[in-house]
Amino acid sequence: MDARWRIALAGLGGALLIVVAASPRDPFGPMPLISTPGRPEFHSFGWVMAAAPVAATVAALLLVRWWPYLLATAGLLVTPLVVQEITALVFPRVVYLAVTVAPYPLAVAGVLGCAQSLLLRHRPGPGSAVAGLAAGSVLFAAALRGATWLMPVESLPVWRVVLLLAGAAALVPALSELRYGDPEAVAPVGEPWWGWRRLRLILTAGAAVFLEIPLALLHTERLAELLDVNGSALQRHPGAATAVVGVAGLGAAAVLAAVAGLWALAGALTAGAVLVGVSAPMLLAVSVLGFHGPARWIGALTGVAIGAVVAATRWRVAGGVVLSAGAAVAIYIAWSATTGNPQKLVDQGSVVPGMVLLVLVTAAGTAVFGAIAPSLAPRGAVPAVLGPLAAVLMDGGLRTVQVAYQDRPGEYSGLLLPAQNITTSAQVLLGVAAGVAGIGVAHYLAERWAERKRAEQIRREAAEAERERLARPIHDGVLQVLAMVKRGEAGSELAALAGEQEQALRNLLRGGGSLTRTESEDVDLTAALALPGVQLSAPATAVVLPGRTGGELVAAVLAALDNVRRHAGDGARVWILLEDEGDGVRVTVRDDGAGFTPGRLAEAENAGRLGVAQSMRGRINDLGGTTTIHSAPGQGTEVEFWVPRR
């Protein structure tokens, strides 16, 4: 199996573990999405329960490179909770804390790390689908568990065992493939974990989860004092007090997301908003289907599958927009068809409208997460933004929208109150559709701009390579003629060389010629390097290279010999060692001249003398070879060239 499919399979297994971790029968379990949260309050051991998710979140984001192990750890930690449901065992308080609080953030970070790995491996389809499943699995868990006042699913513990085993089995191939971690899951590439671009995501996500603790200190009396209102008024209107706390948390979380970056802010707000938007419709749909057997989990599973398929296509942004807008339209239809009283759907047990609503909202939530993920992956922000930041914004949003939930005389008032005001959710989902469209357009424009930058960089590199190509023969030929003139050398040899170089240079500048050997002519290095005044050591048989490779290698050797003649000093001797290594050829030029200090080459290059940089290293680098130079004052110089045989 290809590595990328092993990773995708592990992401699916991680989504199953999220379902197990997010669907306990305890009504106070993590992420009870379909219930509107109240004001946070903690007492005695509850403070430890509040601090534990902060530590788990920060640890998970620090270890996102080892996301397969995060998922495996989440599976191990949630196992005692599953065993407890089957056997009724009682665990110590510390064990209960670990198995209740830690698995969920570890599983979410692991799945989103898997999604980021796939996206950075240039597999946007599977990566976006896995990111969507991170949200879809939570929605499915909420539907599977049902509303807290409904009849529980008696077979839920059995299903949790099946899901736990299936999720663990799906992790095995990825654990084998990525046993030393997954460097592809970390971005920006080359940025250490303590680098600001990565560290700010971890810090802001941890701080966002920590917000629950100071918000719990805003009790009724303190709120009344801060708002300068009567405390009894807040006690008579608990929804208003909860909304005030929600606004405070929402504002603080938005500021933290902005610190993480504009992309993080846009992604977190959109992801949090879609979870807020689907909450009340899910509450209504699950209540409608609560006593109709497996209908609610079949509908949720169908919606998650549709959303994941949409996220896997190239039309994921358009699909997210359509599904969000479609869910909003379905909500308005349900509101209108019941004359503004969706409670009638529950009273009548209308299965089809409930099923349609459940499928649309779960599909929208899944697709939106998948549509957002590709814009966050290059910045390494998928686990932090779509995990803790989105969850905290959702929590604050659910508290804030309670100002829209008004009791009306003669109508139902209680746990279904959010469902009675689902038009607020429709408005939020329309905003989500606009947000997804905006992120998609911005991501498209950013990619086009990056492509233009890459094209411009390639153009500049090509132009630089062409200048170097032209500079090499000029250095080898024309500048050698000028050097001979400067040294006062004259005669027929100089005149002939000058004439040849003039003609060759004219042809080169017209684009109709080259100063090096053509590619069609093979080069016998043994013969080409048998030069007067040079001691050559070569194999007994001819060493032949293709025309371009051999010609460039000979030109580099001649450039090295020219440097010996000019810089080694009078009386310096030169040796050439030619070695045929089968897959390549190695040529070593050694002299016993004056040598030079290690920094001399850099000084010459900075001064514009590019003989070594262009005529020697440049030529060999273009052939895929290497150039090594060793020298010291008074100990001569050794230049070694190696080129592949091709």
N, C-alpha and C positions, 0 to 999 in steps of 0.2 A: 504494500500500500504506500502511495506517495506520502511524503511527510506532511504536506499541506492538508491532505484528507485525514490523516491521523489527528492533526490539530483540530480540524473542524469537528471530527467525531468526539474529541475531548470536550469541545465547547458544548455540544449537544448533551454529553454526559453531565457537564457542569450545570446546565440548565435544569436537568432532572434533580440534581442535588439542591438547587435553589428551591424547587418545589417542595422538597422534603423539609428544608430548613425553614421555609416561610409559611408552612401550613400546619402548625401544631393545633391540637384541639383546645389548648389553653386560649381563651378569648383575648388574653393580653400578650399573645405572641407577636413577633416582629412583623411589621408591614401589614396591618389589618386593613388593606387598601379600601375595602368597601365600607368601613366605618369611619365617620368623621372624628378625628382626634379631639380630645378636650385639652384643657390646660395642663402642662406638665407639672406633676407634683411627685416628690420623692421623700421618703422617710426611712431612717435607719439604713437597712441593707439596700433599699432602693437606690441610694446614692452610689453604691458600688455598681449596681446594675446599670446606672446611667453613665458611669465613667468607663465601663468595660467596652462598649462599642467604639469609643474614641481610640483606645489603645489598639483594638482589633483593626480598625480602619487604617490607622497610620502604619501599623505593621504590614498589613496587606499591600498597601501602596508602595512601601519601601521594597517589598519582596515580589513585585509584580513580574520581574524577570523569571521567577520560579513559579509562575502561575499554575503549572500542573500539580505542584506540591501544595499550593494553597487549596486547590480543589480536593486533593486527597485528604488534607488535614480537616477540611470542612466535613467531608464524608465520615471520617473517623469520629469527629466530635459530635455529630448529630446521631450517630449510631446508638449511644446510650438512651437518647430521648425516644427513639423508635422502639428500642427494647423495653423501655419503661411502659410505653403504651400497650404493649402486648402482654407483659408479665406483671405489671403493676408494682414494679420494684420502686423503692424509695432511695434516692441518692442524696449524699450530703449536699449542703448548701453550695459549697464551692464548685462541686461537680455540676450541680444544676445551673449555676451561673455560666460555666464554660459551655455547656451543651445548649443553652438557651440563647445566649448573646453572641458568642463568637462565630458559629458556623455561617450565619447569614452574610455578614460583611466579607468574610473570607471567600465564600462561594461567588458572591457578586463580583468582587475584585478579580477572582480567577477567571470567570467567564469573560469579563470585559478585557482582561489582559490577553486572553486567547483571541478575542475579536481584533484587538490592536495588532497582535502578531500577524494574523492573516492579512489585514489591511496593509501593513508595512511590507509584507511579502508580495504585494501587488496582486492580491486575490480579493478584490472588493466585494464580489458576490457572496462567497462564504463568510467573509469577515463581517459584512453588514447584517447578514442573516443571524450570525451568532450574537452580535450586539443587540439585535431586535429580540432574540430569545431571552436575553437578560431581563428585559421588561416583560415579555410575554409569559415567562415562567412565573413571575410574581402575580400577574393577572390570573393565570390558570390556577395558581395556588389559592388565590382569594375565592375564585369560583368553586374550586374543589372543597374548600373548607366551608363556604357558605356564610351567611350572616349569623351573628352570634346567637340570635334567638330562634333560629330555624332548627329543625330536627337534624342532629348530626348524622354524617354518613358513617354507618356502622362499619363499613369495609375500609374506611380511610386508613387505619393502621396497616392493614394488609397491603393496600396500594402503596403506602409509603415504603414498606419493605421491598416491594418489587421495584419501585423507582430508585431506591438506594442501591440495590444490587446492580440494576442496569446502568446507573450513573457511574458506579465504581468500575464496572467492566469496560465502559467506554473510555475511561482514563488510562487504562493499561498501555495501549500502543503509544500514546503521547509521553507517558512517563518513561517508557523504554527509549523513545526517540530523543527526548529532551532531558535526560537524566542529569545533565550538567547545566540546566537552565536554558532559557530561550532569549538570547540577546536581541532577536528581532522584535521582541515584545516591548522594547524600551526605545523611546524617542524623546528628544532629538538625538540622532545618532552621534555617538562620541561624547555625549554630555554625561558626566558622572552624577551620581545620585545627589551629591551635595551642590551641584550646579544650580544656579538660581532658577533656570527655566523648568527644571524638574522639581526642585525643592519647593518652589512656590505652590505647585499643584498639590503636593503632599500636605504642606502646612495649611493651605486654605481649606482643603477637604477635612482635615482633622479638626480645624477650628470650627467649621460648619457643624460637624457632628457634636462638638462640645457645646454648641449654643443651647441645647436642651437644658443644660445645668443652670446657667444664669437665668434663663427664662422661667425656670421653676421657682426662682426667688421672687418673682413678681406676683405675690399673692394678692388677694382682693384688697386688703387694706393699703398695701403699698401702691397698687394701681390707682386706687381712689386718691391717694395723696399725690401721686405724680400727675394725674389728670385733673386734680382739683375738683373732684365731684364727690357726691355723697356715696359712702360705701354701700349703704343699703340698696341704692339704685343699681349698682353693679351686681349685687347679689340677686336682685329681682330679674336681671337680664344677663344671665351667664353667657349667652351667645356673644353679647357685646364685649364682655371681658375676654373671652377666648379669642375674639377677632383682634382685639388690641394686642394681645400676646402674639398672635399670628403675624400681624403687620410688623411688629418689632423683629421677629425672627426672619420674616421674609426680606425685610430691608437689610438686615445684617448679613444674611446669606448671599443676597445679590451683590453687596459690596465685596464680600470675600471672593465671589465668582469673578467680579471685575478685576480684582488683584491678580487672579490667575490668568487673565487675558481676555480680550474682546471675544475671541472664538469660544472660550470657555463660558463666558457670560451668556452669549447667545444660545449655545448648546444647552447649558444648564437650565436657563429660563424656559426654553421650548420643551425640554424633556420633563421638567417639573410640571409645566402647565398641562401637558397631555395626561399626566397621571392624575392631576386635579380634575381635568375635564371628564375623564372616564369613570371617576369614582362614583358619583351619584347615579349615572345610568347603569353601572354594574350593580349597585345596590338594588335598584329597581328590578333589573333583569333577573338577578339571583333570587330575589324575593318572589318573583313571578314563577320561577322554575323550581323553587325550593322543595316542593312536594311532588315533583314529576320525575322521580328516579334519577337516572344519569343525565338528564337533559342539560343541566347547567354545565357539567364538565365537558360534555360533548360539544356544546356550543362554544365554550371557551377554547377548547382544543382546536376546533375548526377555525376560529378567529385567529389564534396564534399562528396556525399553519399558513393561513392566507397572508398574514402580515409578514412572516418570515420569507415566503416565496416572493412577495413584492419587494422586500428588502434585498433579495438576492439578484434581482434584475437590474439592468442599467437604468430603468425608469423608477428607481426607488424614491426619488424626490417627488416626482409627479404622483406616484402611487400613495405616498404619505399624505400629500395634499388632498388627493381625491378621497381617501379613506377618512381623514379627519373631517373634511367637509361633509362627506356622506353620513358619518355618525351624527354630526350636528343636525343635518336635515332629518334624519330618523328621529332624533329627540324632539324636534319641533313638530313632526307628524304625530308622535305619541302624545305630546302635550295638547295639540289641537283636537285629535280624535277623542280624547277623554275630557274635552271641554275644560282643560286646565287642571284636571285632577287625575294624575297618573296612578293614584292609589286604586283606581277602578281596575287596572290591569291585574293587580294582585288579587283583588276581590273576585274577579271573574276567572282567574287562572288562565289567562290568555297566553298559551304556550308559544304560538308562532311569533307574535310581536316581541315577546321576551327573548326568544331565540335570536331573531334578527338583530335586535338591539345589542345583545351580548356578543354576537359574532362581529358586528361592526366596531364596537368600542375596543374589543381586545385586538382586532386586526389593526385598528388605527394606532393604538399604543405600541404594538410591536413594530409596525412599519415606520413610525416616526423615529424611534430609537435607531433603527437600521439606517434611516436616511441621514441622520445627524452624524453618525460615527465616522464616515470617511473624511469629513472636514476636520475632525479632532485628532485622527490618528497620526498625521505627520508631526503634530505638536506633542505627542505622547499624552494626550489629555483624556482619552476614552475612559480609563478606569476611574479617574477622579471625578470627571464631569458627569458621566452617565450613572455613576454610582452614588457616592455620598452627597455631592452637591445637588444633584437632581432630587434625591430623596428628602433632603432638608428643605429645599424649596417647595416640594410637594406638601410636606408637613405644614409649613407655614401657610401655603396657599389654601389648604383644606380648612385651616383655622380661620383664615381671613374671609373666605367666602361665606362664612356663617352669618355675616351681616345681611346677606341676601335671603336667608332662611327666616321667613316670618310666619308665625302661627296665625291662622285665620279662624275666626269663630265658626264653630260647627264642623270643622274639618279635622282630619287626623293630625295629631301633633305628637311626635315622639321619634322613635328610631328611624322611621321612614321620612322624616321631615326633609332631608336633603333630596330624596327622590321626588318629593312634591314640588321642588323648585329646580327641576332639571334644565330649565331654560338657561340658567346661569352656566351650566356645563356646556350647553350648545354654544354660547357666546365664547367661552374659553376655547373650545375646540376650533371654532372659526379663527380665533387668534393664533392657535397652534398651526393651522393650515398656512396662514400668512407667514408665520415664523419659519416653518420648514421651507417654504418657497424662497424666503429671503436668504436663508443659510445656503440653500442649493445654488442660487444665483451668485452669491458672494464666493462660494467655493469654486464655481465654474470660472468666474473672472480671475480669481487668485491662481488657479491652475494655468489659465491662458497666459497670465502675466509671467508666471514662473517658466513656462515653456519658451516665451519670447526671450527671457533672460538666458535660458540655457542655449537657445539658438544663437544669441549674440555672443555668448562665451565660446561656443564652438566656432563661430565665424572668426573671432579674434585669435583663437588658438590655431585655426587653419592658416590665417594670414601670417602669424608668427612662424609657423612651420615652413611656409613658403619663403619667408625672408631668410630663415636659417638655411634652407636648401640653396638659395641663390648665394648666400654669403660663403658657403663652404668652398665651392670652386673658385670664387673670387679670391678667398684667402689662399687657397692652394696654388693658384696660377698667377693671377694679376699681381697680388701683393708680393709673391716671390720674385717676380720680375722687378718690381719697385725696390725690393730689398737688395737685389743684385746691383741695381743702378746706384743705390745709396752706398754700397760697399765699394763702388768703383770698378766692379767687374764688367768687362766689355768683351766683345768678340762675336764670332759667328754664332756661338751657342746662345748668347743672350739675345741676339737679333732673331734667331729662329724661334726661341721660346716666346719672345714678345709677339711675334707675328702669329704664332699658333694661338696664344691666349687672346689676342685681339679678335681673331676670327671666331673663336669659340664663344667669347663673351658676347659678341654681336648676335650670334645664333641663339644663345641662351636668353638674352633680353627680348628677342623676337618670339621666344617660345618654341623655336624650331630645332633646338639642339640641347646638348648637355655636355658638361666637361668631364663626365665619368663614362665608364664603359656601358654599352647598351645591355639590356637584360637578356638578349638572345645569345650573348657570347659567354660561355663558361670560362671560368678563370682557374688556371693552374697556379696555385699559390706558391708551390715550390719554385717554379720558374719566375713568377712575378717578384718574389722577394729575394732572389739571387742578385743582389746589388753589389757594385764595386765598393770596397772599403768596409764591408759589413760581413761578419762571420755568421753564417746561417747554419742552424741545426734543424734538420727536417727528416721526416720518415723516408724510407727508401723508395716507397711508391708515391706517385703524384697525389697531391691533396687538391681536389677540385671542388669548387663551389659554383652555384648558379651566378649568372652575370652580375646582377645588381648587388647581391650579397658579397661576392668576391671583390667586385670593383670598389665598393664602399670600404671594405676591410683593408684593401691595399692602400686606398687613399688615406685612411686613418693611420696606417703604419708609416706611410711617407710623411705625413704631418708630424708624427713623433720623431722621425729621423731628422726632419728639418729643424725641430726644436733642439735636438742634440747638436746639430751643426752650429746653431746660433747661440746656444746657451751653455753647453757642456764645457767649453773651453778647448784650447788647442791641445792636440795630442790625445783627446778622449777616444777610447775604443768603444765599438758598438757590437752587440750580439743580438741575434734574432733567433728565438726558439719557436718552431712551428710544431703544433701537436694536433693530431687528428683523434678526436674523442668519440667518434661515431655519430652521436647526435648533435655534435657541434665541433667547432674548430677554435683552438686557443693559440694566440700569437703573443709572445712576450718580447718586448724591446728593452734591452738592458745596456746601460753605459756606465763607465767608471769616471764620469766627469765631476763637475763641481757640486751638483745637487742643489737643492733649495729648501727653504724653510716651509713648514706645513701650510702657513697662511699665504704663501706667495701666489697660488693659483687664484684664490678669491680676490686678492688685490689686483691681479692682472685682469680678471673679468670685470671688476668694478671700473677699471680704467679704460675699458673698451677693447682690450686685447683678447679676442675670443678664439684664439687658435685651439686651445685645449677644449673649451666649452662646445664649440661648433664643429671644427674639423675632426676632432677625435670623439669626444663623448656623444655629441649630437648624432654623428653618423651611426655609431654603434647602438645607441638607444633606439634609433629608428628601426634597426634590424631586430630589435628584441634582445639585444645582447647587453653585456656589462663591460665597464672600463674601470680598472683599478690602477691607481698611481701611488707608488711608494718612493719617497726621497728624503734625504737628510743632507745638510751641508757637509761637503767633503766625502760623501759616500755614494755619489752617483744617483741615477734615477732608474726605476723599473716601471714600465708601462705594460699592463696586461690587458689584452682584448679577448673577449669570448663572444662568439656569435653562433646562433643555432644553425644547423644545416637544413635549409629549406629553399 
